């Protein structure tokens, strides 16, 4: 599943201080391999270069 700007997502990355938190996709970037990475903004910061498989749609 791909995400678009302004989508609400949950980050799953045990190495991130935002693991398990809900944020908003603020930027979608495409890698040279055709994959998408995302910048996700949280209440107190942001995480850049997040791969699609580390995100879950917030319902």
PDB file with one MODEL, atoms N, CA, C and O in Angstrom:
MODEL        1
ATOM      1  N   UNK A   1       0.852  -1.182   0.000  1.00  0.00           N
ATOM      2  CA  UNK A   1       0.000   0.000   0.000  1.00  0.00           C
ATOM      3  C   UNK A   1       0.890   1.236   0.000  1.00  0.00           C
ATOM      4  O   UNK A   1       1.863   1.313   0.750  1.00  0.00           O
ATOM      5  N   UNK A   2       0.556   2.178  -0.828  1.00  0.00           N
ATOM      6  CA  UNK A   2       1.316   3.428  -0.822  1.00  0.00           C
ATOM      7  C   UNK A   2       0.509   4.498  -0.095  1.00  0.00           C
ATOM      8  O   UNK A   2      -0.712   4.405   0.037  1.00  0.00           O
ATOM      9  N   UNK A   3       1.212   5.493   0.362  1.00  0.00           N
ATOM     10  CA  UNK A   3       0.592   6.562   1.139  1.00  0.00           C
ATOM     11  C   UNK A   3       0.778   7.885   0.407  1.00  0.00           C
ATOM     12  O   UNK A   3       1.686   8.031  -0.412  1.00  0.00           O
ATOM     13  N   UNK A   4      -0.079   8.833   0.704  1.00  0.00           N
ATOM     14  CA  UNK A   4      -0.006  10.158   0.099  1.00  0.00           C
ATOM     15  C   UNK A   4       0.141  11.197   1.199  1.00  0.00           C
ATOM     16  O   UNK A   4      -0.088  10.912   2.374  1.00  0.00           O
ATOM     17  N   UNK A   5       0.524  12.400   0.804  1.00  0.00           N
ATOM     18  CA  UNK A   5       0.641  13.485   1.775  1.00  0.00           C
ATOM     19  C   UNK A   5      -0.673  13.666   2.526  1.00  0.00           C
ATOM     20  O   UNK A   5      -1.753  13.512   1.956  1.00  0.00           O
ATOM     21  N   UNK A   6      -0.566  13.992   3.803  1.00  0.00           N
ATOM     22  CA  UNK A   6      -1.682  14.213   4.725  1.00  0.00           C
ATOM     23  C   UNK A   6      -2.331  12.928   5.221  1.00  0.00           C
ATOM     24  O   UNK A   6      -3.296  12.994   5.982  1.00  0.00           O
ATOM     25  N   UNK A   7      -1.826  11.742   4.808  1.00  0.00           N
ATOM     26  CA  UNK A   7      -2.339  10.488   5.354  1.00  0.00           C
ATOM     27  C   UNK A   7      -1.862  10.333   6.797  1.00  0.00           C
ATOM     28  O   UNK A   7      -0.720  10.659   7.120  1.00  0.00           O
ATOM     29  N   UNK A   8      -2.744   9.836   7.657  1.00  0.00           N
ATOM     30  CA  UNK A   8      -2.392   9.547   9.045  1.00  0.00           C
ATOM     31  C   UNK A   8      -1.845   8.122   9.086  1.00  0.00           C
ATOM     32  O   UNK A   8      -2.491   7.196   8.597  1.00  0.00           O
ATOM     33  N   UNK A   9      -0.671   7.942   9.660  1.00  0.00           N
ATOM     34  CA  UNK A   9      -0.017   6.635   9.697  1.00  0.00           C
ATOM     35  C   UNK A   9       0.564   6.360  11.088  1.00  0.00           C
ATOM     36  O   UNK A   9       0.801   7.278  11.873  1.00  0.00           O
ATOM     37  N   UNK A  10       0.787   5.074  11.370  1.00  0.00           N
ATOM     38  CA  UNK A  10       1.463   4.646  12.592  1.00  0.00           C
ATOM     39  C   UNK A  10       2.836   4.132  12.179  1.00  0.00           C
ATOM     40  O   UNK A  10       2.950   3.308  11.271  1.00  0.00           O
ATOM     41  N   UNK A  11       3.874   4.620  12.845  1.00  0.00           N
ATOM     42  CA  UNK A  11       5.243   4.213  12.534  1.00  0.00           C
ATOM     43  C   UNK A  11       5.605   2.966  13.329  1.00  0.00           C
ATOM     44  O   UNK A  11       5.373   2.904  14.537  1.00  0.00           O
ATOM     45  N   UNK A  12       6.174   1.973  12.652  1.00  0.00           N
ATOM     46  CA  UNK A  12       6.672   0.759  13.305  1.00  0.00           C
ATOM     47  C   UNK A  12       8.160   0.647  12.990  1.00  0.00           C
ATOM     48  O   UNK A  12       8.545   0.094  11.961  1.00  0.00           O
ATOM     49  N   UNK A  13       8.985   1.173  13.879  1.00  0.00           N
ATOM     50  CA  UNK A  13      10.440   1.125  13.715  1.00  0.00           C
ATOM     51  C   UNK A  13      11.059   1.124  15.104  1.00  0.00           C
ATOM     52  O   UNK A  13      11.104   2.160  15.767  1.00  0.00           O
ATOM     53  N   UNK A  14      11.535  -0.027  15.543  1.00  0.00           N
ATOM     54  CA  UNK A  14      12.046  -0.151  16.909  1.00  0.00           C
ATOM     55  C   UNK A  14      13.259   0.739  17.171  1.00  0.00           C
ATOM     56  O   UNK A  14      13.610   0.973  18.328  1.00  0.00           O
ATOM     57  N   UNK A  15      13.900   1.234  16.123  1.00  0.00           N
ATOM     58  CA  UNK A  15      15.071   2.098  16.281  1.00  0.00           C
ATOM     59  C   UNK A  15      14.712   3.581  16.324  1.00  0.00           C
ATOM     60  O   UNK A  15      15.589   4.426  16.508  1.00  0.00           O
ATOM     61  N   UNK A  16      13.434   3.901  16.155  1.00  0.00           N
ATOM     62  CA  UNK A  16      12.984   5.290  16.145  1.00  0.00           C
ATOM     63  C   UNK A  16      12.370   5.667  17.481  1.00  0.00           C
ATOM     64  O   UNK A  16      11.704   4.856  18.125  1.00  0.00           O
ATOM     65  N   UNK A  17      12.601   6.911  17.891  1.00  0.00           N
ATOM     66  CA  UNK A  17      11.960   7.393  19.120  1.00  0.00           C
ATOM     67  C   UNK A  17      10.458   7.559  18.933  1.00  0.00           C
ATOM     68  O   UNK A  17       9.737   7.746  19.912  1.00  0.00           O
ATOM     69  N   UNK A  18       9.969   7.493  17.691  1.00  0.00           N
ATOM     70  CA  UNK A  18       8.542   7.652  17.405  1.00  0.00           C
ATOM     71  C   UNK A  18       7.839   6.310  17.167  1.00  0.00           C
ATOM     72  O   UNK A  18       6.695   6.288  16.712  1.00  0.00           O
ATOM     73  N   UNK A  19       8.511   5.194  17.469  1.00  0.00           N
ATOM     74  CA  UNK A  19       7.942   3.863  17.260  1.00  0.00           C
ATOM     75  C   UNK A  19       6.577   3.749  17.942  1.00  0.00           C
ATOM     76  O   UNK A  19       6.447   4.028  19.134  1.00  0.00           O
ATOM     77  N   UNK A  20       5.565   3.338  17.178  1.00  0.00           N
ATOM     78  CA  UNK A  20       4.224   3.161  17.715  1.00  0.00           C
ATOM     79  C   UNK A  20       3.384   4.420  17.739  1.00  0.00           C
ATOM     80  O   UNK A  20       2.207   4.372  18.098  1.00  0.00           O
ATOM     81  N   UNK A  21       3.974   5.556  17.360  1.00  0.00           N
ATOM     82  CA  UNK A  21       3.231   6.818  17.382  1.00  0.00           C
ATOM     83  C   UNK A  21       2.529   7.069  16.056  1.00  0.00           C
ATOM     84  O   UNK A  21       2.946   6.574  15.010  1.00  0.00           O
ATOM     85  N   UNK A  22       1.457   7.847  16.122  1.00  0.00           N
ATOM     86  CA  UNK A  22       0.715   8.247  14.937  1.00  0.00           C
ATOM     87  C   UNK A  22       1.227   9.592  14.452  1.00  0.00           C
ATOM     88  O   UNK A  22       1.412  10.522  15.238  1.00  0.00           O
ATOM     89  N   UNK A  23       1.453   9.685  13.146  1.00  0.00           N
ATOM     90  CA  UNK A  23       1.914  10.930  12.548  1.00  0.00           C
ATOM     91  C   UNK A  23       1.234  11.169  11.212  1.00  0.00           C
ATOM     92  O   UNK A  23       0.358  10.409  10.801  1.00  0.00           O
ATOM     93  N   UNK A  24       1.651  12.235  10.542  1.00  0.00           N
ATOM     94  CA  UNK A  24       1.083  12.617   9.251  1.00  0.00           C
ATOM     95  C   UNK A  24       2.174  12.620   8.198  1.00  0.00           C
ATOM     96  O   UNK A  24       3.244  13.191   8.411  1.00  0.00           O
ATOM     97  N   UNK A  25       1.910  11.982   7.057  1.00  0.00           N
ATOM     98  CA  UNK A  25       2.858  11.994   5.946  1.00  0.00           C
ATOM     99  C   UNK A  25       2.927  13.418   5.406  1.00  0.00           C
ATOM    100  O   UNK A  25       1.909  13.990   5.015  1.00  0.00           O
ATOM    101  N   UNK A  26       4.139  13.992   5.384  1.00  0.00           N
ATOM    102  CA  UNK A  26       4.292  15.355   4.880  1.00  0.00           C
ATOM    103  C   UNK A  26       5.031  15.398   3.552  1.00  0.00           C
ATOM    104  O   UNK A  26       4.973  16.403   2.844  1.00  0.00           O
ATOM    105  N   UNK A  27       5.730  14.309   3.203  1.00  0.00           N
ATOM    106  CA  UNK A  27       6.449  14.297   1.926  1.00  0.00           C
ATOM    107  C   UNK A  27       6.611  12.855   1.462  1.00  0.00           C
ATOM    108  O   UNK A  27       6.868  11.957   2.265  1.00  0.00           O
ATOM    109  N   UNK A  28       6.458  12.643   0.155  1.00  0.00           N
ATOM    110  CA  UNK A  28       6.679  11.339  -0.457  1.00  0.00           C
ATOM    111  C   UNK A  28       7.822  11.501  -1.448  1.00  0.00           C
ATOM    112  O   UNK A  28       7.775  12.359  -2.329  1.00  0.00           O
ATOM    113  N   UNK A  29       8.851  10.669  -1.298  1.00  0.00           N
ATOM    114  CA  UNK A  29      10.001  10.725  -2.203  1.00  0.00           C
ATOM    115  C   UNK A  29      10.167   9.370  -2.868  1.00  0.00           C
ATOM    116  O   UNK A  29       9.982   8.335  -2.228  1.00  0.00           O
ATOM    117  N   UNK A  30      10.511   9.372  -4.138  1.00  0.00           N
ATOM    118  CA  UNK A  30      10.735   8.117  -4.843  1.00  0.00           C
ATOM    119  C   UNK A  30      12.230   7.879  -4.976  1.00  0.00           C
ATOM    120  O   UNK A  30      12.978   8.769  -5.382  1.00  0.00           O
ATOM    121  N   UNK A  31      12.662   6.659  -4.626  1.00  0.00           N
ATOM    122  CA  UNK A  31      14.081   6.316  -4.745  1.00  0.00           C
ATOM    123  C   UNK A  31      14.395   5.987  -6.195  1.00  0.00           C
ATOM    124  O   UNK A  31      13.495   5.848  -7.023  1.00  0.00           O
ATOM    125  N   UNK A  32      15.676   5.866  -6.488  1.00  0.00           N
ATOM    126  CA  UNK A  32      16.063   5.550  -7.866  1.00  0.00           C
ATOM    127  C   UNK A  32      15.649   4.131  -8.264  1.00  0.00           C
ATOM    128  O   UNK A  32      15.710   3.774  -9.441  1.00  0.00           O
ATOM    129  N   UNK A  33      15.233   3.331  -7.299  1.00  0.00           N
ATOM    130  CA  UNK A  33      14.766   1.977  -7.581  1.00  0.00           C
ATOM    131  C   UNK A  33      13.253   1.909  -7.751  1.00  0.00           C
ATOM    132  O   UNK A  33      12.699   0.828  -7.948  1.00  0.00           O
ATOM    133  N   UNK A  34      12.585   3.050  -7.678  1.00  0.00           N
ATOM    134  CA  UNK A  34      11.141   3.109  -7.867  1.00  0.00           C
ATOM    135  C   UNK A  34      10.345   2.892  -6.601  1.00  0.00           C
ATOM    136  O   UNK A  34       9.115   2.859  -6.637  1.00  0.00           O
ATOM    137  N   UNK A  35      11.037   2.742  -5.473  1.00  0.00           N
ATOM    138  CA  UNK A  35      10.349   2.587  -4.189  1.00  0.00           C
ATOM    139  C   UNK A  35      10.067   3.966  -3.607  1.00  0.00           C
ATOM    140  O   UNK A  35      10.736   4.943  -3.945  1.00  0.00           O
ATOM    141  N   UNK A  36       9.085   4.033  -2.742  1.00  0.00           N
ATOM    142  CA  UNK A  36       8.768   5.303  -2.092  1.00  0.00           C
ATOM    143  C   UNK A  36       9.302   5.302  -0.667  1.00  0.00           C
ATOM    144  O   UNK A  36       9.247   4.287   0.026  1.00  0.00           O
ATOM    145  N   UNK A  37       9.816   6.446  -0.237  1.00  0.00           N
ATOM    146  CA  UNK A  37      10.121   6.671   1.175  1.00  0.00           C
ATOM    147  C   UNK A  37       9.346   7.912   1.603  1.00  0.00           C
ATOM    148  O   UNK A  37       8.957   8.736   0.775  1.00  0.00           O
ATOM    149  N   UNK A  38       9.132   8.029   2.901  1.00  0.00           N
ATOM    150  CA  UNK A  38       8.223   9.053   3.405  1.00  0.00           C
ATOM    151  C   UNK A  38       8.866   9.880   4.511  1.00  0.00           C
ATOM    152  O   UNK A  38       9.726   9.404   5.252  1.00  0.00           O
ATOM    153  N   UNK A  39       8.428  11.118   4.601  1.00  0.00           N
ATOM    154  CA  UNK A  39       8.721  11.951   5.760  1.00  0.00           C
ATOM    155  C   UNK A  39       7.421  12.038   6.547  1.00  0.00           C
ATOM    156  O   UNK A  39       6.377  12.417   6.018  1.00  0.00           O
ATOM    157  N   UNK A  40       7.511  11.675   7.835  1.00  0.00           N
ATOM    158  CA  UNK A  40       6.328  11.654   8.686  1.00  0.00           C
ATOM    159  C   UNK A  40       6.531  12.646   9.825  1.00  0.00           C
ATOM    160  O   UNK A  40       7.542  12.595  10.525  1.00  0.00           O
ATOM    161  N   UNK A  41       5.573  13.545  10.008  1.00  0.00           N
ATOM    162  CA  UNK A  41       5.643  14.536  11.087  1.00  0.00           C
ATOM    163  C   UNK A  41       4.832  14.055  12.278  1.00  0.00           C
ATOM    164  O   UNK A  41       3.723  13.539  12.139  1.00  0.00           O
ATOM    165  N   UNK A  42       5.428  14.243  13.463  1.00  0.00           N
ATOM    166  CA  UNK A  42       4.776  13.902  14.715  1.00  0.00           C
ATOM    167  C   UNK A  42       4.603  15.176  15.521  1.00  0.00           C
ATOM    168  O   UNK A  42       5.071  16.240  15.116  1.00  0.00           O
ATOM    169  N   UNK A  43       3.936  15.072  16.655  1.00  0.00           N
ATOM    170  CA  UNK A  43       3.663  16.234  17.490  1.00  0.00           C
ATOM    171  C   UNK A  43       4.948  16.980  17.876  1.00  0.00           C
ATOM    172  O   UNK A  43       4.963  18.209  17.953  1.00  0.00           O
ATOM    173  N   UNK A  44       6.018  16.223  18.116  1.00  0.00           N
ATOM    174  CA  UNK A  44       7.251  16.851  18.604  1.00  0.00           C
ATOM    175  C   UNK A  44       8.460  16.622  17.706  1.00  0.00           C
ATOM    176  O   UNK A  44       9.596  16.647  18.180  1.00  0.00           O
ATOM    177  N   UNK A  45       8.226  16.397  16.399  1.00  0.00           N
ATOM    178  CA  UNK A  45       9.351  16.228  15.480  1.00  0.00           C
ATOM    179  C   UNK A  45       8.944  15.505  14.222  1.00  0.00           C
ATOM    180  O   UNK A  45       7.757  15.383  13.919  1.00  0.00           O
ATOM    181  N   UNK A  46       9.946  15.017  13.479  1.00  0.00           N
ATOM    182  CA  UNK A  46       9.646  14.282  12.262  1.00  0.00           C
ATOM    183  C   UNK A  46      10.693  13.212  12.014  1.00  0.00           C
ATOM    184  O   UNK A  46      11.799  13.266  12.551  1.00  0.00           O
ATOM    185  N   UNK A  47      10.328  12.244  11.197  1.00  0.00           N
ATOM    186  CA  UNK A  47      11.206  11.146  10.807  1.00  0.00           C
ATOM    187  C   UNK A  47      11.243  11.143   9.281  1.00  0.00           C
ATOM    188  O   UNK A  47      10.193  11.147   8.638  1.00  0.00           O
ATOM    189  N   UNK A  48      12.440  11.135   8.697  1.00  0.00           N
ATOM    190  CA  UNK A  48      12.586  11.162   7.239  1.00  0.00           C
ATOM    191  C   UNK A  48      13.110   9.826   6.723  1.00  0.00           C
ATOM    192  O   UNK A  48      13.751   9.072   7.455  1.00  0.00           O
ATOM    193  N   UNK A  49      12.831   9.547   5.461  1.00  0.00           N
ATOM    194  CA  UNK A  49      13.351   8.343   4.819  1.00  0.00           C
ATOM    195  C   UNK A  49      12.714   7.067   5.322  1.00  0.00           C
ATOM    196  O   UNK A  49      13.351   6.013   5.339  1.00  0.00           O
ATOM    197  N   UNK A  50      11.465   7.156   5.729  1.00  0.00           N
ATOM    198  CA  UNK A  50      10.770   5.987   6.289  1.00  0.00           C
ATOM    199  C   UNK A  50      10.287   5.094   5.128  1.00  0.00           C
ATOM    200  O   UNK A  50       9.583   5.569   4.237  1.00  0.00           O
ATOM    201  N   UNK A  51      10.661   3.811   5.137  1.00  0.00           N
ATOM    202  CA  UNK A  51      10.175   2.919   4.076  1.00  0.00           C
ATOM    203  C   UNK A  51       8.708   2.570   4.284  1.00  0.00           C
ATOM    204  O   UNK A  51       8.191   2.615   5.400  1.00  0.00           O
ATOM    205  N   UNK A  52       8.052   2.222   3.178  1.00  0.00           N
ATOM    206  CA  UNK A  52       6.620   1.940   3.202  1.00  0.00           C
ATOM    207  C   UNK A  52       6.264   0.814   4.171  1.00  0.00           C
ATOM    208  O   UNK A  52       5.220   0.872   4.821  1.00  0.00           O
ATOM    209  N   UNK A  53       7.110  -0.202   4.279  1.00  0.00           N
ATOM    210  CA  UNK A  53       6.773  -1.337   5.144  1.00  0.00           C
ATOM    211  C   UNK A  53       6.923  -1.047   6.638  1.00  0.00           C
ATOM    212  O   UNK A  53       6.637  -1.910   7.467  1.00  0.00           O
ATOM    213  N   UNK A  54       7.364   0.152   6.982  1.00  0.00           N
ATOM    214  CA  UNK A  54       7.427   0.558   8.395  1.00  0.00           C
ATOM    215  C   UNK A  54       6.211   1.385   8.804  1.00  0.00           C
ATOM    216  O   UNK A  54       6.125   1.859   9.937  1.00  0.00           O
ATOM    217  N   UNK A  55       5.272   1.555   7.871  1.00  0.00           N
ATOM    218  CA  UNK A  55       4.084   2.362   8.142  1.00  0.00           C
ATOM    219  C   UNK A  55       2.825   1.523   8.102  1.00  0.00           C
ATOM    220  O   UNK A  55       2.740   0.544   7.362  1.00  0.00           O
ATOM    221  N   UNK A  56       1.851   1.914   8.901  1.00  0.00           N
ATOM    222  CA  UNK A  56       0.540   1.284   8.921  1.00  0.00           C
ATOM    223  C   UNK A  56      -0.501   2.402   8.877  1.00  0.00           C
ATOM    224  O   UNK A  56      -0.371   3.410   9.572  1.00  0.00           O
ATOM    225  N   UNK A  57      -1.523   2.216   8.062  1.00  0.00           N
ATOM    226  CA  UNK A  57      -2.570   3.237   7.952  1.00  0.00           C
ATOM    227  C   UNK A  57      -3.297   3.393   9.280  1.00  0.00           C
ATOM    228  O   UNK A  57      -3.651   2.403   9.921  1.00  0.00           O
ATOM    229  N   UNK A  58      -3.516   4.629   9.688  1.00  0.00           N
ATOM    230  CA  UNK A  58      -4.308   4.921  10.883  1.00  0.00           C
ATOM    231  C   UNK A  58      -5.759   4.937  10.455  1.00  0.00           C
ATOM    232  O   UNK A  58      -6.132   5.685   9.551  1.00  0.00           O
ATOM    233  N   UNK A  59      -6.580   4.125  11.089  1.00  0.00           N
ATOM    234  CA  UNK A  59      -7.988   4.038  10.671  1.00  0.00           C
ATOM    235  C   UNK A  59      -8.889   4.862  11.541  1.00  0.00           C
ATOM    236  O   UNK A  59     -10.100   4.894  11.320  1.00  0.00           O
TER     237      UNK A  59
ENDMDL
END
